[in-house]
Amino acid sequence: MLPPTVFFFIGFNLILWTKRLVLEEHGIEFSGFFAATAAALLVGKAVLVTDAMPFMRRFDGAPLIQPILFKSAV
């Protein structure tokens, strides 16, 4: 459970940091660390639950493009 959660935690907080830097140039204060962290936890859990579903393994034996497109569509 840790790798996807850490991935989304770092990604969402980098986006938050970039947004904060852009808004700081214009004198606008912005804080959303808790929202980014909560979103990372929810998305990380959703990825794990979705990956554990049996129908997600439908194209595992096929060429790599097919499972990638299928999982992206789902």
C-alpha positions, 0 to 999 in steps of 0.5 A, a space after each residue: 500500500 505504501 508505494 502508490 500512496 507515497 507516489 501520489 503524496 509526492 506528486 500532489 504536493 509538488 503540484 501544490 508547491 508549484 501553485 503556491 509559488 505561482 500565487 506567491 508572485 502575485 501576493 496571494 497566499 494559498 495553503 492546501 497541504 491537508 487537502 493534497 495529503 488527503 487526496 493522495 491517500 484516497 487516490 492511492 487507496 483507489 488505485 490499489 482497490 481497482 488493481 485488485 479487481 479480477 476484471 482488471 487482469 483481462 489483458 495480462 497476457 496480451 501485448 503491453 499496449 492493450 492492458 495499458 489502454 484498458 486500465 486507462 479507460 477503466 
